[in-house]
């Protein structure tokens, strides 16, 4: 389950496919892909790619009375943003900006790493549903970049 989710949310925009044979559509699956999947021309010349990597120890699987299972996985998500004609600028109070050196600098390239924890409800047959995830506001781990 963990590896499938990592594969599903690893893509270069706009090539992420919101549809999945393994996961039910919803706010923490297909909507996340759609939100990150803007083509370069819609992003002002910013190329963006996302890569999920399964991390940490294997966590216990909880079997539910209805036959479903709860599976929790830990990931590191790495976002790569590269400007062609546009530059990245994070807000003054944005923690990514502080990790990149602060101020109101513009960045031609940035690599941001986040920690994600995802809980899936997995039926005996059919698509898994993501029932918990910090996908929308993942914990920031690190940031590095090339100033413009």
DSSP file (Angstrom, degrees, kcal/mol; ACC not computed):
  #  RESIDUE AA STRUCTURE BP1 BP2  ACC     N-H-->O    O-->H-N    N-H-->O    O-->H-N    TCO  KAPPA ALPHA  PHI   PSI    X-CA   Y-CA   Z-CA
    1    1 A X     >        0   0    0      0, 0.0     4,-2.1     0, 0.0     5,-0.2   0.000 360.0 360.0 360.0 -44.5    0.0    0.0    0.0
    2    2 A X  H  >  +     0   0    0      1,-0.2     4,-2.3     2,-0.2     5,-0.2   0.935 360.0  46.9 -63.1 -47.5    2.8    2.4    1.0
    3    3 A X  H  > S+     0   0    0      1,-0.2     4,-2.3     2,-0.2    -1,-0.2   0.868 110.4  53.2 -63.5 -37.1    4.7    1.9   -2.2
    4    4 A X  H  > S+     0   0    0      2,-0.2     4,-2.4     1,-0.2    -1,-0.2   0.904 109.7  47.7 -65.0 -40.7    1.6    2.2   -4.4
    5    5 A X  H  X S+     0   0    0     -4,-2.1     4,-2.2     2,-0.2    -2,-0.2   0.899 110.3  52.6 -67.5 -39.1    0.8    5.6   -2.8
    6    6 A X  H  < S+     0   0    0     -4,-2.3    46,-0.6     1,-0.2     4,-0.2   0.921 111.9  46.0 -60.7 -43.8    4.4    6.8   -3.3
    7    7 A X  H >< S+     0   0    0     -4,-2.3     3,-1.1     1,-0.2    -2,-0.2   0.908 111.1  53.4 -63.5 -42.0    4.2    5.9   -7.0
    8    8 A X  H 3< S+     0   0    0     -4,-2.4     9,-0.3     1,-0.2    -2,-0.2   0.879 114.0  40.0 -62.2 -41.3    0.8    7.5   -7.3
    9    9 A X  T 3< S+     0   0    0     -4,-2.2     2,-0.6    -5,-0.1    -1,-0.2   0.218  94.3  93.8 -98.8  15.8    1.9   10.9   -5.9
   10   10 A X    <   +     0   0    0     -3,-1.1     2,-0.3    -4,-0.2    41,-0.2  -0.932  57.6 116.3-106.5 112.5    5.3   10.9   -7.6
   11   11 A X  E     -A   50   0A   0     39,-1.5    39,-2.9    -2,-0.6     2,-0.5  -0.986  62.5-112.1-164.5 164.0    5.1   12.9  -10.9
   12   12 A X  E >   -A   49   0A   0     -2,-0.3     3,-2.7    37,-0.3    37,-0.2  -0.950  61.3 -81.7-104.6 124.0    6.2   15.9  -12.8
   13   13 A X  T 3  S+     0   0    0     35,-2.1    35,-0.3    -2,-0.5    27,-0.2  -0.384 112.3  23.0 -62.8 139.4    3.3   18.3  -13.4
   14   14 A X  T 3  S+     0   0    0     23,-0.4    -1,-0.3    25,-0.1    25,-0.1  -0.795 112.6  71.9 -99.4  32.0    1.1   18.2  -15.5
   15   15 A X    <   +     0   0    0     -3,-2.7     2,-0.3    23,-0.1    -2,-0.2   0.308  63.0 118.2 -96.6  10.0    1.6   14.5  -15.9
   16   16 A X        -     0   0    0     17,-0.2     2,-0.7    -5,-0.1    -2,-0.1  -0.590  57.9-141.1 -74.2 136.6    0.0   13.3  -12.6
   17   17 A X        -     0   0    0     -2,-0.3    16,-0.1    -9,-0.3    -2,-0.1  -0.882   8.7-161.8-102.7 113.1   -3.0   11.1  -13.1
   18   18 A X  S    S+     0   0    0     -2,-0.7     2,-0.2    15,-0.1    -1,-0.1   0.792  72.0  83.8 -63.3 -26.7   -5.8   11.8  -10.6
   19   19 A X        -     0   0    0     11,-0.1     2,-0.4    -3,-0.1    -2,-0.1  -0.542  61.2-178.5 -78.3 143.0   -7.4    8.4  -11.5
   20   20 A X        -     0   0    0      3,-0.4     5,-0.1    -2,-0.2    10,-0.1  -0.999  33.5-151.1-143.5 139.7   -6.0    5.4   -9.7
   21   21 A X  S    S+     0   0    0     -2,-0.4    -1,-0.1     1,-0.2     3,-0.1   0.626 103.6  42.5 -79.3 -12.5   -6.8    1.7   -9.8
   22   22 A X  S    S+     0   0    0      1,-0.1   106,-2.7   105,-0.1     2,-0.4   0.666 109.7  53.1-106.6 -21.4   -5.7    1.4   -6.2
   23   23 A X  B    S-h  128   0B   0    104,-0.3    -3,-0.4   106,-0.0   106,-0.2  -0.949  76.2-120.8-127.6 138.3   -7.2    4.4   -4.4
   24   24 A X        -     0   0    0    104,-3.1   106,-0.3    -2,-0.4     6,-0.3  -0.454  42.2-103.1 -67.9 142.2  -10.7    5.8   -4.2
   25   25 A X        +     0   0    0      4,-0.1     2,-0.3    -2,-0.1    -1,-0.1  -0.355  66.8 112.5 -65.0 148.8  -11.0    9.4   -5.5
   26   26 A X  S > >S-     0   0    0      1,-0.1     5,-2.5    -3,-0.1     3,-1.3  -0.986  76.8 -57.3 169.9-173.8  -11.2   12.1   -2.8
   27   27 A X  T 3 5S+     0   0    0     -2,-0.3    -1,-0.1     1,-0.3    -2,-0.1   0.768 128.6  41.9 -63.0 -30.0   -9.7   15.1   -1.1
   28   28 A X  T 3 5S+     0   0    0    102,-0.2    -1,-0.3     3,-0.1   104,-0.1   0.259 126.9  26.1-105.7  11.0   -6.5   13.2   -0.1
   29   29 A X  T <>5S+     0   0    0     -3,-1.3     4,-1.8   101,-0.1     3,-0.5   0.320 128.8  17.9-129.7 -92.9   -6.0   11.4   -3.3
   30   30 A X  H  >5S+     0   0    0     -6,-0.3     4,-2.4     1,-0.2    -3,-0.2   0.840 124.5  54.6 -60.2 -36.0   -7.2   12.7   -6.7
   31   31 A X  H  ><S+     0   0    0     -5,-2.5     4,-2.4     2,-0.2    -1,-0.2   0.871 105.7  53.0 -67.2 -35.6   -7.7   16.2   -5.4
   32   32 A X  H  > S+     0   0    0     -3,-0.5     4,-1.5    -6,-0.4    -2,-0.2   0.928 110.2  48.0 -63.3 -44.3   -4.1   16.4   -4.2
   33   33 A X  H  X S+     0   0    0     -4,-1.8     4,-0.8     1,-0.2     3,-0.4   0.940 112.4  48.7 -61.5 -46.7   -2.9   15.4   -7.7
   34   34 A X  H >< S+     0   0    0     -4,-2.4     3,-0.7     1,-0.2    -1,-0.2   0.900 109.1  53.4 -60.1 -41.3   -5.2   18.0   -9.3
   35   35 A X  H 3< S+     0   0    0     -4,-2.4     3,-0.3     1,-0.2    -1,-0.2   0.810 117.4  36.5 -65.1 -30.1   -3.9   20.7   -7.0
   36   36 A X  H 3< S+     0   0    0     -4,-1.5    -1,-0.2    -3,-0.4    -2,-0.2   0.450  98.2  85.1 -98.6  -1.8   -0.3   20.0   -7.8
   37   37 A X    <<  +     0   0    0     -4,-0.8   -23,-0.4    -3,-0.7     2,-0.2   0.045  50.8 138.5 -98.6  25.6   -0.8   19.2  -11.5
   38   38 A X        -     0   0    0     -3,-0.3    10,-0.2   -25,-0.1   -23,-0.1  -0.513  54.8-115.8 -74.1 134.2   -0.7   22.7  -13.1
   39   39 A X    >>  -     0   0    0     -2,-0.2     3,-1.1   -25,-0.1     4,-1.0  -0.229  29.0-104.0 -64.5 159.8    1.2   22.8  -16.4
   40   40 A X  G >4>S+     0   0    0      1,-0.3     5,-2.6     2,-0.2     6,-0.8   0.858 120.3  55.6 -53.2 -42.3    4.3   25.0  -16.6
   41   41 A X  G >45S+     0   0    0      1,-0.3     3,-0.7     3,-0.2    -1,-0.3   0.806 107.3  49.8 -67.4 -27.0    2.6   27.7  -18.6
   42   42 A X  G <45S+     0   0    0     -3,-1.1    -1,-0.3     1,-0.2    -2,-0.2   0.662 108.3  55.4 -79.7 -16.7   -0.1   28.0  -15.8
   43   43 A X  G <<5S-     0   0    0     -4,-1.0     3,-0.3    -3,-0.7    -1,-0.2   0.089 121.8-103.0-103.4  21.6    2.6   28.3  -13.2
   44   44 A X  T < 5S-     0   0    0     -3,-0.7    -3,-0.2     1,-0.2    41,-0.2   0.822  83.5 -44.5  65.1  32.1    4.4   31.2  -14.8
   45   45 A X  S   <S+     0   0    0     -5,-2.6    39,-2.5     1,-0.3     2,-0.6   0.697 100.9 140.6  86.1  19.7    7.2   29.1  -16.3
   46   46 A X  E     - B   0  83A   0     -6,-0.8     2,-0.4    -3,-0.3    -1,-0.3  -0.871  39.8-153.1-101.0 117.9    7.8   27.0  -13.1
   47   47 A X  E     - B   0  82A   0     35,-3.1    35,-2.7    -2,-0.6     2,-0.4  -0.763  19.0-171.9 -85.8 132.2    8.5   23.3  -13.7
   48   48 A X  E     + B   0  81A   0     -2,-0.4   -35,-2.1   -35,-0.3     2,-0.3  -0.984  12.4 177.5-131.6 136.6    7.5   21.3  -10.7
   49   49 A X  E     -AB  12  80A   0     31,-2.3    31,-2.7    -2,-0.4     2,-0.4  -0.974  11.3-156.3-134.5 153.5    8.0   17.6   -9.7
   50   50 A X  E     -AB  11  79A   0    -39,-2.9   -39,-1.5    -2,-0.3     2,-0.4  -0.988   7.8-174.4-130.5 134.5    7.0   15.7   -6.7
   51   51 A X  E     - B   0  78A   0     27,-1.8    27,-2.9    -2,-0.4     2,-0.4  -0.990   7.0-160.3-134.2 126.0    8.6   12.5   -5.4
   52   52 A X  E     - B   0  77A   0    -46,-0.6     2,-0.4    -2,-0.4    25,-0.2  -0.864   6.9-171.1-104.3 139.0    7.4   10.4   -2.4
   53   53 A X  E     - B   0  76A   0     23,-1.9    23,-2.2    -2,-0.4     2,-0.3  -0.998  25.3-122.9-129.9 129.4    9.7    7.9   -0.7
   54   54 A X  E     + B   0  75A   0     -2,-0.4     2,-0.3    21,-0.2    21,-0.3  -0.535  42.1 174.3 -69.4 132.3    8.5    5.4    1.9
   55   55 A X  E     + B   0  74A   0     19,-2.6    19,-0.6    -2,-0.3    -1,-0.0  -0.851  27.9  32.7-134.4 169.4   10.5    6.0    5.2
   56   56 A X  S    S-     0   0    0     -2,-0.3     3,-0.1    17,-0.1    18,-0.1   0.019  92.0 -41.0  76.6 176.9   10.6    4.7    8.7
   57   57 A X        -     0   0    0      1,-0.1     2,-0.3    16,-0.0    17,-0.2  -0.298  68.5 -90.3 -74.5 160.4    9.8    1.3   10.1
   58   58 A X        -     0   0    0     15,-0.1     2,-0.2     1,-0.0    -1,-0.1  -0.577  47.4-142.2 -68.6 129.1    6.9   -0.8    9.0
   59   59 A X        -     0   0    0     13,-0.5    13,-0.1    -2,-0.3    -1,-0.0  -0.608  24.2 -90.1 -95.3 155.9    3.9    0.1   11.2
   60   60 A X        -     0   0    0     -2,-0.2     2,-0.5     1,-0.1    12,-0.4  -0.290  34.2-130.5 -65.4 148.2    1.3   -2.4   12.5
   61   61 A X        -     0   0    0     10,-0.1     2,-0.6     8,-0.0    10,-0.2  -0.858  17.3-146.5 -97.4 131.6   -1.8   -3.1   10.5
   62   62 A X  E     -C   70   0A   0      8,-2.3     8,-2.9    -2,-0.5     2,-0.4  -0.885   6.3-146.8-102.3 123.7   -5.0   -2.9   12.4
   63   63 A X  E     -C   69   0A   0     -2,-0.6     6,-0.2     6,-0.2     2,-0.2  -0.759  14.9-147.3 -88.7 131.4   -7.8   -5.3   11.3
   64   64 A X    >   -     0   0    0      4,-3.3     3,-1.9    -2,-0.4    -1,-0.0  -0.609  23.7-112.7 -97.4 159.0  -11.3   -3.9   11.8
   65   65 A X  T 3  S+     0   0    0      1,-0.3    -1,-0.1    -2,-0.2     4,-0.0   0.773 115.3  59.6 -61.4 -27.4  -14.4   -5.9   12.6
   66   66 A X  T 3  S-     0   0    0      2,-0.1    -1,-0.3     1,-0.1     3,-0.1   0.386 122.7-101.8 -85.3   5.9  -15.9   -5.3    9.2
   67   67 A X  S <  S+     0   0    0     -3,-1.9    -2,-0.1     1,-0.4     2,-0.1   0.264  85.9 119.4  95.6 -12.3  -13.0   -7.0    7.4
   68   68 A X        -     0   0    0     55,-0.1    -4,-3.3    -5,-0.1    -1,-0.4  -0.360  52.3-140.6 -79.3 166.4  -11.2   -3.8    6.4
   69   69 A X  E     -CD  63 122A   0     53,-2.2    53,-3.2    -6,-0.2     2,-0.5  -0.951   4.6-137.8-127.0 149.2   -7.7   -2.9    7.6
   70   70 A X  E     -CD  62 121A   0     -8,-2.9    -8,-2.3    -2,-0.3     2,-0.4  -0.941  24.5-176.1-104.4 125.3   -6.1    0.4    8.7
   71   71 A X  E     - D   0 120A   0     49,-2.3    49,-3.4    -2,-0.5     2,-0.4  -0.982   6.4-163.9-123.1 130.2   -2.6    0.8    7.3
   72   72 A X  E     - D   0 119A   0     -2,-0.4   -13,-0.5   -12,-0.4     2,-0.3  -0.952   9.3-177.2-117.8 136.2   -0.4    3.8    8.2
   73   73 A X  E     - D   0 118A   0     45,-2.7    45,-2.6    -2,-0.4     2,-0.4  -0.946  17.5-141.6-131.7 150.0    2.7    4.8    6.3
   74   74 A X  E     +BD  55 117A   0    -19,-0.6   -19,-2.6    -2,-0.3     2,-0.3  -0.903  25.6 177.0-110.8 141.6    5.4    7.4    6.7
   75   75 A X  E     -BD  54 116A   0     41,-2.7    41,-2.4    -2,-0.4     2,-0.5  -0.933  29.1-140.3-137.8 158.3    6.9    9.2    3.7
   76   76 A X  E     -BD  53 115A   0    -23,-2.2   -23,-1.9    -2,-0.3     2,-0.5  -0.999  23.4-157.8-114.2 125.3    9.3   12.0    2.7
   77   77 A X  E     -BD  52 114A   0     37,-2.2    37,-2.7    -2,-0.5     2,-0.6  -0.906   2.9-161.7-104.0 128.2    8.0   14.1   -0.1
   78   78 A X  E     -BD  51 113A   0    -27,-2.9   -27,-1.8    -2,-0.5     2,-0.5  -0.948   2.5-162.8-111.3 120.4   10.6   16.0   -2.2
   79   79 A X  E     -BD  50 112A   0     33,-3.3    33,-2.4    -2,-0.6     2,-0.5  -0.888   1.6-164.9-101.8 127.9    9.3   18.9   -4.2
   80   80 A X  E     -BD  49 111A   0    -31,-2.7   -31,-2.3    -2,-0.5     2,-0.5  -0.967   7.2-177.4-112.9 123.4   11.6   20.2   -7.0
   81   81 A X  E     +BD  48 110A   0     29,-2.9    29,-2.6    -2,-0.5     2,-0.4  -0.985   1.7 179.3-121.4 126.7   10.7   23.6   -8.5
   82   82 A X  E     -BD  47 109A   0    -35,-2.7   -35,-3.1    -2,-0.5     2,-0.3  -0.987  17.0-143.5-132.2 123.7   12.7   25.0  -11.3
   83   83 A X  E     +B   46   0A   0     25,-3.4   -37,-0.2    -2,-0.4     4,-0.1  -0.638  20.4 175.0 -87.5 140.0   12.0   28.4  -13.0
   84   84 A X  S    S-     0   0    0    -39,-2.5    -1,-0.2    -2,-0.3   -38,-0.1   0.783  91.8  -9.5-100.3 -63.0   12.5   29.0  -16.7
   85   85 A X  S    S+     0   0    0    -40,-0.4     2,-0.3   -41,-0.2   -40,-0.1   0.449 131.9  63.9-110.8  -4.6   11.1   32.5  -17.0
   86   86 A X        -     0   0    0    -41,-0.5     2,-0.3    22,-0.1   -42,-0.0  -0.834  68.0-144.2-121.1 155.6    9.7   32.8  -13.5
   87   87 A X        -     0   0    0     -2,-0.3     2,-0.3    -4,-0.1    21,-0.2  -0.912  19.9-116.6-120.9 148.4   11.3   32.7  -10.0
   88   88 A X  B     -E  107   0A   0     19,-3.4    19,-3.1    -2,-0.3     2,-0.4  -0.642  30.4-179.3 -81.7 136.1   10.1   31.3   -6.8
   89   89 A X        -     0   0    0     -2,-0.3     2,-0.3    17,-0.2    17,-0.1  -0.962   9.4-160.2-136.9 120.9    9.4   33.7   -3.9
   90   90 A X        -     0   0    0     15,-0.5    -2,-0.0    -2,-0.4     0, 0.0  -0.721  34.8 -92.7 -95.9 150.0    8.2   32.5   -0.6
   91   91 A X    >   -     0   0    0     -2,-0.3     3,-1.7     1,-0.1     6,-0.3  -0.176  35.4-109.4 -60.0 154.2    6.5   34.9    1.8
   92   92 A X  T 3  S+     0   0    0      1,-0.3    11,-0.2     5,-0.1    -1,-0.1   0.831 119.9  39.9 -54.5 -38.0    8.6   36.6    4.4
   93   93 A X  T 3  S+     0   0    0      9,-0.1     2,-0.3     4,-0.1    -1,-0.3   0.376  86.7 118.0 -95.2   3.6    7.1   34.6    7.3
   94   94 A X    X>  -     0   0    0     -3,-1.7     4,-1.4     1,-0.1     3,-0.8  -0.564  65.3-138.5 -72.0 128.3    7.1   31.3    5.3
   95   95 A X  H 3> S+     0   0    0     -2,-0.3     4,-2.0     1,-0.3     5,-0.2   0.792 102.8  61.8 -60.8 -26.7    9.3   28.7    7.1
   96   96 A X  H 3> S+     0   0    0      1,-0.2     4,-1.6     2,-0.2    -1,-0.3   0.904 101.6  52.4 -62.9 -39.3   10.6   27.6    3.7
   97   97 A X  H <>>S+     0   0    0     -3,-0.8     5,-3.4    -6,-0.3     4,-0.7   0.903 107.0  51.8 -62.4 -42.0   12.0   31.1    3.2
   98   98 A X  H ><5S+     0   0    0     -4,-1.4     3,-0.8     1,-0.2    -1,-0.2   0.913 110.0  48.7 -62.0 -42.9   13.8   30.9    6.5
   99   99 A X  H 3<5S+     0   0    0     -4,-2.0    -1,-0.2     1,-0.2    -2,-0.2   0.797 109.6  53.7 -67.6 -27.7   15.4   27.6    5.6
  100  100 A X  H 3<5S-     0   0    0     -4,-1.6    -1,-0.2    -5,-0.2    -2,-0.2   0.570 136.6 -79.1 -83.9  -9.2   16.5   29.0    2.2
  101  101 A X  T <<5 -     0   0    0     -3,-0.8    -3,-0.2    -4,-0.7    -2,-0.1   0.381  64.0-115.3 128.0  -3.1   18.2   32.0    3.8
  102  102 A X  S > <S+     0   0    0     -5,-3.4     3,-0.8    -6,-0.2    -4,-0.1  -0.098  70.1  85.8  76.4-171.9   15.4   34.4    4.7
  103  103 A X  T 3  S-     0   0    0      1,-0.2    -1,-0.1   -11,-0.2    -2,-0.1  -0.310  99.7 -62.6  72.4-159.2   14.6   37.9    3.4
  104  104 A X  T 3  S+     0   0    0    -15,-0.0    -1,-0.2    -2,-0.0   -12,-0.1  -0.155  79.2 155.7-115.6  37.5   12.6   38.4    0.3
  105  105 A X    <   -     0   0    0     -3,-0.8   -15,-0.5    -8,-0.1     2,-0.3  -0.238  39.0-129.8 -65.1 151.5   15.0   36.6   -2.1
  106  106 A X        -     0   0    0    -17,-0.1    42,-2.6   -19,-0.0     2,-0.4  -0.803  18.8-148.7 -99.5 147.0   13.9   35.1   -5.3
  107  107 A X  E     -EF  88 147A   0    -19,-3.1   -19,-3.4    -2,-0.3    40,-0.3  -0.966  17.3-166.7-122.8 129.0   14.9   31.6   -6.1
  108  108 A X  E    S+     0   0A   0     38,-2.5   -25,-3.4    -2,-0.4     2,-0.3   0.768  86.7  16.2 -79.3 -27.6   15.5   30.1   -9.6
  109  109 A X  E     +DF  82 146A   0     37,-1.3    37,-2.2   -27,-0.2     2,-0.3  -0.996  68.5 179.9-146.5 141.5   15.4   26.6   -8.2
  110  110 A X  E     -DF  81 145A   0    -29,-2.6   -29,-2.9    -2,-0.3     2,-0.5  -0.997  13.3-163.9-145.2 141.1   14.2   25.1   -4.9
  111  111 A X  E     -DF  80 144A   0     33,-3.1    33,-2.1    -2,-0.3     2,-0.4  -0.987  16.1-174.4-123.4 118.8   14.1   21.7   -3.4
  112  112 A X  E     -DF  79 143A   0    -33,-2.4   -33,-3.3    -2,-0.5     2,-0.4  -0.945   7.7-158.2-118.6 131.2   11.7   21.3   -0.4
  113  113 A X  E     -DF  78 142A   0     29,-2.8    28,-3.3    -2,-0.4    29,-1.5  -0.925  12.9-178.2-114.1 136.3   11.5   18.1    1.7
  114  114 A X  E     -DF  77 140A   0    -37,-2.7   -37,-2.2    -2,-0.4     2,-0.5  -0.881  24.1-127.8-127.9 156.7    8.4   17.3    3.8
  115  115 A X  E     -DF  76 139A   0     24,-2.9    24,-1.5    -2,-0.3     2,-0.4  -0.926  28.5-173.0-105.1 130.6    7.3   14.6    6.2
  116  116 A X  E     -D   75   0A   0    -41,-2.4   -41,-2.7    -2,-0.5     2,-0.4  -0.951  14.0-166.4-123.7 144.0    4.0   12.9    5.5
  117  117 A X  E     -D   74   0A   0     -2,-0.4    17,-1.1   -43,-0.2     2,-0.4  -1.000  14.9-173.7-126.0 129.0    2.0   10.4    7.5
  118  118 A X  E     -DG  73 133A   0    -45,-2.6   -45,-2.7    -2,-0.4     2,-0.5  -0.973  12.6-160.0-128.5 134.9   -0.9    8.7    5.7
  119  119 A X  E     -DG  72 132A   0     13,-3.2    12,-2.1    -2,-0.4    13,-1.5  -0.972  13.4-165.1-115.9 128.0   -3.6    6.3    7.0
  120  120 A X  E     -DG  71 130A   0    -49,-3.4   -49,-2.3    -2,-0.5     2,-0.6  -0.843  17.0-146.0-109.8 144.0   -5.4    4.1    4.6
  121  121 A X  E     -DG  70 129A   0      8,-3.1     8,-2.4    -2,-0.3     2,-0.6  -0.965  25.6-165.5-105.3 116.1   -8.6    2.1    5.1
  122  122 A X  E     -D   69   0A   0    -53,-3.2   -53,-2.2    -2,-0.6     6,-0.1  -0.900   6.4-152.2-112.1 116.7   -8.1   -1.0    2.9
  123  123 A X        -     0   0    0     -2,-0.6   -55,-0.1     4,-0.3     3,-0.1  -0.420  32.8-108.4 -78.7 161.9  -11.1   -3.3    2.1
  124  124 A X  S    S+     0   0    0      1,-0.2     2,-0.3    -2,-0.1    -1,-0.1   0.853 107.7  13.9 -57.5 -33.1  -10.6   -7.0    1.4
  125  125 A X  S    S+     0   0    0      2,-0.1     2,-0.2     0, 0.0    -1,-0.2  -0.991 111.1  30.7-139.8 147.0  -11.3   -6.1   -2.3
  126  126 A X  S    S-     0   0    0     -2,-0.3     2,-0.2    -3,-0.1    -3,-0.1  -0.527  93.8 -22.9 104.7-171.7  -11.5   -2.8   -4.1
  127  127 A X        -     0   0    0     -2,-0.2    -4,-0.3  -104,-0.1  -104,-0.3  -0.494  58.4-122.2 -82.1 142.7   -9.8    0.5   -3.8
  128  128 A X  B     -h   23   0B   0   -106,-2.7  -104,-3.1    -2,-0.2     2,-0.4  -0.484  21.6-141.0 -76.3 151.8   -8.2    1.8   -0.6
  129  129 A X  E     -G  121   0A   0     -8,-2.4    -8,-3.1  -106,-0.2     2,-0.8  -0.956  10.5-131.0-116.0 134.6   -9.5    5.1    0.9
  130  130 A X  E     +G  120   0A   0     -2,-0.4   -10,-0.2  -106,-0.3  -102,-0.2  -0.769  30.3 172.8 -84.1 115.0   -7.1    7.6    2.5
  131  131 A X  E     +     0   0A   0    -12,-2.1     2,-0.3    -2,-0.8   -11,-0.2   0.559  64.6  19.9-102.6 -11.2   -8.8    8.4    5.8
  132  132 A X  E     +G  119   0A   0    -13,-1.5   -13,-3.2  -104,-0.1    -1,-0.3  -0.937  66.9 143.2-159.1 135.7   -6.0   10.6    7.3
  133  133 A X  E     -G  118   0A   0     -2,-0.3     3,-0.4   -15,-0.2   -15,-0.2  -0.925  44.0-143.2-169.6 142.3   -3.1   12.5    5.9
  134  134 A X        +     0   0    0    -17,-1.1     3,-0.3    -2,-0.3   -16,-0.1  -0.067  64.2 125.9 -96.1  33.0   -1.1   15.6    6.4
  135  135 A X    >   +     0   0    0      1,-0.2     3,-0.5   -18,-0.2    -1,-0.2   0.821  69.4  50.9 -59.2 -35.4   -0.8   15.9    2.6
  136  136 A X  T 3  S+     0   0    0     -3,-0.4    -1,-0.2     1,-0.3     2,-0.1   0.817 128.8  18.0 -77.2 -31.1   -2.3   19.4    2.4
  137  137 A X  T 3  S-     0   0    0     -3,-0.3    -1,-0.3    -4,-0.1    -2,-0.2  -0.559  84.3-176.5-138.4  70.8    0.1   20.8    5.1
  138  138 A X    <   -     0   0    0     -3,-0.5     2,-0.3     1,-0.1   -22,-0.2  -0.302  36.7 -95.5 -70.9 155.5    3.0   18.4    5.5
  139  139 A X  E     -F  115   0A   0    -24,-1.5   -24,-2.9     1,-0.1     2,-0.3  -0.529  40.9-122.1 -70.6 131.0    5.7   19.0    8.1
  140  140 A X  E     +F  114   0A   0     -2,-0.3   -26,-0.3   -26,-0.2     3,-0.1  -0.596  35.3 170.3 -77.4 129.2    8.7   20.9    6.6
  141  141 A X  E     -     0   0A   0    -28,-3.3     2,-0.3     1,-0.4   -27,-0.2   0.806  59.2 -22.1-103.6 -48.2   12.0   19.0    6.9
  142  142 A X  E     -F  113   0A   0    -29,-1.5   -29,-2.8     2,-0.0    -1,-0.4  -0.983  47.5-160.6-159.8 164.1   14.4   21.0    4.8
  143  143 A X  E     +F  112   0A   0     -2,-0.3     2,-0.3   -31,-0.2   -31,-0.2  -0.972  11.3 170.4-152.0 139.0   14.8   23.4    1.9
  144  144 A X  E     +F  111   0A   0    -33,-2.1   -33,-3.1    -2,-0.3     2,-0.3  -0.982  12.3 158.7-144.1 155.3   17.7   24.4   -0.4
  145  145 A X  E     -F  110   0A   0     -2,-0.3     2,-0.5   -35,-0.2   -35,-0.2  -0.979  40.4-103.8-164.8 174.2   17.8   26.5   -3.5
  146  146 A X  E     -F  109   0A   0    -37,-2.2   -38,-2.5    -2,-0.3   -37,-1.3  -0.963  40.0-129.1-113.0 118.5   19.6   28.6   -6.0
  147  147 A X  E      F  107   0A   0     -2,-0.5   -40,-0.3   -40,-0.3   -37,-0.0  -0.322 360.0 360.0 -67.4 148.5   19.1   32.3   -5.6
  148  148 A X              0   0    0    -42,-2.6   -41,-0.1   -60,-0.2    -1,-0.1   0.439 360.0 360.0 -84.8 360.0   18.1   34.2   -8.7
